Amino acid sequence: MGLLDKVHNFQAAKDLQKAGLYNWFRVIESAQESTVRYNGREVIMLGSNNYLGLTNHPRVKEAAQRAIEKYGTGCAGSRFLNGTLDIHVELEEKLAKLVGKEAALVFSTGFMVNQGAISTLVGRNETVIVDRTDHASIIDGTRLSFGNVRKYRHNDMENLEYVLQAEKDTNKLIVVDGVFSMEGDIANLPQIVELAERYDAVLMVDDAHGIGVMGDHGRGTCEHFGLTDRAHVIMGTFSKSLASVGGFIASDEQTIHYIKHLARALMFSASIPPASVASVSAAVDVMLEEDWRHEALWRNTEVMRDRLHEAGFDTGPSATPVIPAVIGDDMTAYKMCGRLFEEGVFVNVVVSPAVEVGNALIRLSLMATHTEDEIHQAMDKMVKVGRELGTIP
């Protein structure tokens, strides 16, 4: 057996299934909208990253259909060889303009962007510095690099400076989430930028949850702070606000040229398919034209956060449409997730190691297309179940 012992001994998920508390790989039977069909029932969706509600937008779907008609369903190769279409190049130009950079490069997934860019930029005897709560794709990207990896306490600028001082004689890349995906708080970019410049470090901002949410018309966290020119690299994904799958990196032309020719995650992976490229391009257009979506998203965020606070829920440091309801105990969080579905609300449960032990939470996320009535209905159920399980007074 040997190698497979760990496979046969893995029981955690099976134990949750036996206890009726398994909340993973749930099969949805409809489009990702403010309500979805799950297990044959219509439920309010508060567990999606479809922030602007564009995954089922007519223009986005039509663009994907037209692309299939013209280019087929796939590119049958990597970007490096035969898999670059004219629409890939057009999308890259559009994305660079969106985030205020000279050039951009599209990858097949957001995870691959961080794997490819970080492992390419950081070499031997160099250092990559990350926030302890950065996304898993960032952490895996650091592991693929040949550089030293240093972590600093979450959004702790004194600790970041301590790490930078310790690495003052090496080439350094700081990688940070613009919006942190579990607790919904925002990176302290103004201070991070100042520290990066003081200690001669390059800054990369992962704006997977910032594009479409932060800044003017959703241009991102760097634009929100007016720091676009001082963050050397900006990363974004398509699977949140931009209604598809894939991701991109944006920077000056030389940096993009370097990553394009050396990032293994780009060079040795199949190209993002035509339908996805076209749908993202259409989603960007809709995002910039229909500015009511951005306004509605933030209005909905205020309504839900107010309701949670009134009920006594701890929403942690959230300052975005990702709002955690901190539960504490893992098993209680599992129970709450299941009970909320019974009450007609789809949410995500987050437990250790995704968060610290004792800090399990229900992760709530909003869309521009949620109605205020849907939010109040869902919050009524949150209050009911929270009181039932003793997580609020």
N, C-alpha and C positions, 0 to 999 in steps of 0.2 A: 504493500500500500504506500507507505512513506509519504510521498508528495500529496496524495489525495486524502490523507488523514484529516486535514483541516476542512476539506470539503464535506466529509461525512459527519464531522463533529459540529458543523455549523447549525445551531438550533435557534438562534435569536428570532429570526423571522417566523419559523414554524411555531415557536412558543406563542408569539403574538397572534398568529392565525388560529391556534387552538383556543386562545382566550377571547377571540372575537374582537381583537384590538388592532388588527392589521390594516394599515391605511396607506399602503403603497401600491403602485401600478394599478390604480383604479381606472377602469375602462369607461371613457366618455363616449356617448353615442350621438354627438351633435357638434356643431361648430362652437369655437370658444367665444361665447358672447356673455352678456351679463347674467343670463340663465343658461344652463346646459341640461342635457338629458343624461342621467347617470342611473344605472340600475333600473331603467324603465320609468324614472321619475324626473320631473322638471325641478331643478334646484337652483338657488341663487349662487352664482359662481364668485367666491371671494378668494380663490386660490390661483388665479391666472396672472401672468405677466403681460397680458394684452392691454397695456395701459391706455392706449388711445382707441381701442375697440376697432382695429382695422383688419383683423384676420378674415372677416366676412364682408368687407366693404366691396361693393360692386366693381369699382374701378380697379381695385387690387386684384380681384379674381379675373376680371376681363383681361388685364395685362398678362397674367400668368397663362391664360388660355391662348392668347395671341402668340405668346412666345413659344408655346408648344407647337402651334400650327406652323410656325416659321422654322424653329430650330430643333424640334423634336423634344424628347424627354430627358436627354442627357448629353454630356459632352464627350463621353467615352475616352477620357484621358485627363491628365493633370494640366493645370494652368501652364506649367513650365514647357509642356510639349504641344499637344494639339487641342487643349481644352480652354483656350482663351477666345471668347467671342467678342464681337464689337460691343455688345451690351454689357459685358464685364467692364470694359474700359470706360464706357459712358457712365456706368454706375460709380466707378471709382472717382471719376471727375466730379460727379454730383456730391458724393460723400465728403470729399476733400473740401469742397466749397461749403458744405453744411457745417462742418466743424472748424472751418477757418484755417486749414492747412494747405500746403502746396500740392500734396499728392496723397493717395490712399491706395490700399491693396486689399482685395477681397479674398477671404478664406472660406472654406466650406462649412465650418462651424466656429462659433465664438471661442469654444474651448481650444480649438486648434490655433486661433490667433495668438492666445497667450502662450501656448506651448511653443509655437514657432518663433514669435518675436523675442520672447525673453531668452530662450536658449540660443538664439542667434546673436543677440546683442551682448550677452554676458559670457566672457570667455575665461580661460584659466588666469588665476591671480587677479581676477576682478570680483566685485561684490554686488550682489543684488539684495536690496533691503525691502522688506515687505511688512505691512500691517498684519498682526497676528490673525485678524479676522478676514483677511483677503479671500477672495473666491478660490475654490479648489483648483481651478484651471491656472491661476497664478502660481499657486504652490507647486503644482506639477510642472509648470514651466521652469521654475527655479531648479527643480530636481533634475531636469534634463540639461541644464546648463552645466558648464565645467567650473563655474565660479563658486565663491563662498556665499552662503546664504545667512543673512541676519534678519531677525524679526524684532519689531518693537511693539510695545503694548498698544492696544487699540486706541487710535486717535490721541495718543499721549505724546505731545510735542517735546517734552523734556526727555523722554526716553528715546525718541527719534534722534534728538541732538546728541545724546550719549552714544548711540550706535554710530552716528556719522563721525563723531570725534575719534572713536576707536578705529574707524576705517579711513582716516583722513589721508593716508598715503596711497590709497588704491583707487582705481577707476570704479565708479559707483552708479548703479541704476536703482532708483526708488520706484516701486510699483505699488499703486494704491487704488482701491475702488473709489470712484467718485461718489456713488451711493452704495452703501453696504446692503447686501441683498437679504439678509436675515432680519436685521433690526431696523432697517430703513433710515439710518442716520447718514449724515453727509460728511465726507472727509474734510478736515480743516485745511483745505487747499491753500489759503493765503499764507499760513505759517509754514506748510510743507514746501511751498515754492521758495519762500525766503530762506529756509534751511538748506534746500537743495542748492540754491545759488551761493550761499555762504560757504558750503563745503564742497563746491564743485562737483555736484552729482547731477545726473540726468534724471528727469522725472517722466514717468509713464503713468497715465491715468486710464484705468479700466472703467469706461462709462456705460457698461452694459445696461444698468438700471437708471442711467442719467439721460441718455438720448431719448427724446420724446417727452421727457418729464421735467428736466431742469432747463433753465435759461430761456432766452427769447425763442418762441416757437419750438421749444424742445431741442435746442442746439447743444445742450449738454451742461455738465457741471462746470467745466472750465469757462464757458461763456457766461454762466450764472455769476461767477466771481470776477469776470473780466480778466481772466488769466490765460486765455487761449495761447497767446504768444510766448508765455513763460513755461508752459508744459510742452516738452519736446515731442512727446508721443501721446496720441489719444487713440484708445481702442473702443470699439462699439460692437454690439451684436444686433442681429436681425430678428431674433426669436422673442423679443419683448415688444417694444413699440412699433417695430417695422414689419411685423406680421408674417414672418417667414422663418427661415433657418439660415445660418451663416454668420459671418462677422467680418470686421475690417480693422485695419490699422492705418492711422494717418499721421503724417509727419512732413518734414522737408523732403524734397525730391531725392537727395543723396541717401538719406536713411531708408526710404522706401525702396530705392534701387538696390541697396545692400541686402535688405530682408528678402526682397523678391528673388534674389539669386542664391541665397544661402539657407533660407528657412526650410528645413526638411518637411515640416508639417504642410507646407504649400507645395513643394516640389514633388513629393511622393504621394500625394492624395488626389483623388478624383476632383475635378472642378465642380463648383456649385452649379446645379442644373439651371437651364434657361428660365424655367417657370419661377424659380426662387429669385433669380436676378431681377426679372421683370416685375415681380410683385413688390420687392423691396423698393425699386425705383418709383413705382406708382405710390407706395406708402409714403415715401419722402415727400412727393408732390402734394398728396392729400394733407399730410401733417402741416406743411407750410401754408397751404391754402385755407384749410378749415381750422382756423385758430380757436374756434369755439371748443374744440376737443381738449386742448390744453387747459383752457379756463375751466371747463366742466370737470376735468380730472382733479384739479386742485379744490374746486368747490365741494366735490364729493368727499375729498380727503378731510376737509374741515368738518363736514357733517358727521362722518364716521368717528373721527378722533374725539369730537365733542361728546358723542353718545357713549363712547368707551370710558372717557374720563368721568362723566356723570355717573356711570354705573360702578365706578371704583376699580376698573381694570388698570393695571400698570402697563403703559405702552412704551416704556423704556425711552431711549433717546431719539425715537423716530421723528423725522421732520419731512417725510415724503409720503407718497401713496402706498408705500410698504409700511404697514403698521402691525407690530407684534402685540399680542395680548400675552403677557408673561404669566405662565401658569406655575412653573417651579418644578414639580415632580413629573417625571417622564410618564408614568402610568396614568396620572390624572389628565395629562395632555392628550394621551391616546384616547382615553374615555371621552374627553370633551369633543375631540374630532369626530368620533363615531356618533355621539349623541346629536351633534349639530347636523350631521347628514340626516339622521332620523327626523330632525325638525325642518329639513329642507334647505340646508346651507352647506355648501362645499367649501372647506377650508383646508389648509395644510398644517400638519403638525411637525414641529422641529424639535428634536431632542439631541442629547449628547451623542457623538462628539461634534455635531454641527454647531452646537452652542455649549457653554460650560455646564457641567453637571449641576443640577439644581436650578437651572435657568431655562427649562423647557418652555416652549411658547407655541401659541397658535399664530401662524403667520397669515395675516390678512392683506390682500392687495386689491386695489380698486381699478376700475376702468372709467373712461370718460363717458361711456354709454350706460352706466348704471343710473337708474332713476333714483330720485331721493326716496321714493316709496320703497324701492327694493332695499336700499340701505337701511331704512328704519325697520323694515320687516326682519332683515338679517340681524340687526342689533337687538331687536326684541328677543330673538331666539338666543343670541349670545348671553343676554342678561338672564334669561330663564335657565339656561344650562349652567352658566357660571354660578348662579345661586344654588342650583340643585347639587353641584359638585363641591360647593364651598370655596370656590376660587375668588368670589367677591362677597361682600356682606349681604 
